[in-house]
Every structure is written in C-alpha cells, then in structure tokens.
Amino acid sequence: MARQTKTQIFIETATEEQWQELAELIKAAPKKAEALPAPEKGFDFSYSSIAPALEERGLIERRKRTVLNTSLPPRNPDGSQPFFVGDVPADTKKISRSVQLNEDIYARLQRLEADKGQYTHSSILNQLLDDALKKYGY
C-alpha cells in the first residue's frame, strides 16, 4: 500500500471551502512558497506539493518559466557545466512523490536552488533527474 502524504490526504478529503481558504491564503501571501505550511489552519504541507492540484482546479495560476536559448552555455572556470532548466510543454502531466535524500545531497540541492532562484524546486529536480537518466541511457 502506498504511503499517503499530508498533501495527498488533503487533496482526497478537502471540502470546497477548504480549497477556497487555501487558495485565498496563498494569493494573499507576498511570496507564495512562504504561505505554507500553515498547520494552524490545517495546511501542513508545502506550496510546491499542493500547487499542481490548485492549478488543476483553476484556483491559482502559476507562471510558466521558459528558457529562450536552450543551447549549452560555455563551461564554468572550474570545468563544470552551468545549470539551466530547459523548456517543458505546458501539458506535461505531473505526479507527486515523497523521497528520502542523503543530508549532503540535500545540502547541495539547497545551494543549487538558492543560486538558481529563477527556477522552482520541482523544475530543478526534474531537470537533474532528466540529465542523469539521459546520461545513463534512460
């Protein structure tokens, strides 16, 4: 049996009033990602985990981020390749999963996210996984 996250439980059990309250809380926040979690209001999950469901219900509209030039930029002085997120079709179906990460990997991921604030957490993870899977022939 699959483990149910707090987000999945909310999606399956929330009333229309709860969805509306959640959408209003997020819309009122200066930075959407900082609006959640809000356990005192019953929203004990992150914005990034619930945003796709809110968007699907038409309660919020997220900005689509695109990269105009998808050619590879020159290498960094240390020989590493610069990180960028390529274009993703708007109709790409998304799923939500919970994963466990090693502390050192999570710390590196947080540094990357801080350095690349123009990208969402989800887009960064998807790009990293896509790059790794292509590297190994998948």
C-alpha positions in Angstrom: 0.0 0.0 0.0 1.4 3.4 -1.0 2.2 5.8 1.8 -0.2 8.8 1.8 1.4 12.2 2.3 -0.4 15.1 4.1 -0.8 16.7 0.7 -2.5 13.6 -0.8 -4.8 13.3 2.2 -5.8 16.9 1.8 -6.5 16.5 -1.9 -8.7 13.5 -1.3 -10.6 14.8 1.7 -10.8 18.6 1.4 -14.1 20.4 1.1 -14.7 23.2 -1.4 -14.5 25.7 1.5 -11.1 24.4 2.5 -9.8 24.6 -1.1 -11.0 28.2 -1.3 -9.5 29.1 2.0 -6.2 27.6 0.9 -6.2 29.5 -2.4 -7.0 32.8 -0.6 -4.2 32.2 1.8 -1.7 31.6 -1.0 -2.9 34.6 -3.1 -2.6 36.9 -0.1 1.0 35.9 0.6 3.8 38.2 -0.8 5.8 35.0 -1.6 3.6 32.1 -2.5 6.1 29.5 -1.3 6.2 31.1 2.2 2.5 30.9 2.7 2.7 27.2 3.6 3.0 25.1 5.7 0.3 26.7 7.9 -0.6 23.9 10.3 -2.6 26.2 12.5 -5.1 26.5 9.5 -4.9 22.8 8.7 -2.5 23.2 5.8 0.5 21.2 7.0 2.2 20.8 3.6 4.4 22.8 1.2 3.2 25.1 -1.6 5.2 23.2 -4.2 3.4 20.0 -3.2 -0.2 21.4 -3.5 0.3 24.0 -6.3 -0.3 21.5 -9.1 -3.7 20.5 -7.6 -4.7 24.1 -7.0 -3.7 25.0 -10.6 -5.6 21.9 -11.9 -8.8 23.1 -10.1 -8.3 26.6 -11.5 -7.8 28.2 -8.1 -4.4 29.6 -8.9 -2.4 30.3 -12.0 1.4 29.7 -11.9 3.8 31.5 -14.1 5.4 29.3 -16.7 9.2 29.6 -16.8 10.9 29.3 -20.1 14.4 29.4 -21.4 14.8 31.2 -24.7 18.1 29.8 -25.6 18.5 26.1 -24.9 21.9 25.7 -26.4 24.5 24.8 -23.9 26.4 27.7 -22.4 30.2 27.6 -22.1 31.7 25.7 -19.2 32.4 27.3 -15.8 36.0 28.2 -15.0 36.2 25.0 -12.8 35.3 22.9 -15.8 31.7 22.2 -14.6 28.8 22.8 -16.9 26.4 25.7 -16.0 23.0 24.6 -14.8 19.8 25.6 -16.6 16.3 24.2 -16.9 15.1 23.5 -20.5 11.6 24.2 -21.8 8.8 21.8 -20.7 5.5 21.5 -22.6 2.6 23.2 -20.6 0.5 20.0 -20.8 3.1 17.8 -19.1 1.4 15.5 -16.6 2.9 15.7 -13.1 2.8 13.3 -10.2 3.7 14.0 -6.5 6.1 11.7 -4.7 8.0 11.8 -1.4 11.6 10.8 -1.4 14.4 10.5 1.1 17.7 12.2 0.4 21.2 11.9 1.9 21.9 15.0 4.0 25.0 16.0 1.9 23.0 15.7 -1.3 20.1 17.7 0.1 22.5 20.4 1.3 24.0 20.6 -2.3 20.4 20.7 -3.7 19.5 23.6 -1.4 22.6 25.5 -2.5 21.7 25.0 -6.2 18.1 26.2 -5.5 19.4 29.3 -3.7 21.8 30.1 -6.6 19.1 29.5 -9.2 16.2 31.3 -7.7 14.5 31.8 -11.1 13.6 28.1 -11.1 11.1 26.2 -9.0 12.1 23.3 -6.7 10.2 21.0 -9.0 11.8 22.2 -12.2 15.3 21.8 -10.7 14.6 18.2 -9.6 13.0 17.3 -12.9 16.0 18.7 -14.8 18.6 17.0 -12.6 16.8 13.6 -12.9 16.3 14.1 -16.7 20.0 14.9 -17.2 21.1 11.9 -15.0 18.7 9.5 -16.8 19.9 10.6 -20.2 23.5 10.2 -19.1 22.8 6.5 -18.3 20.8 5.8 -21.4 17.2 6.0 -20.0 
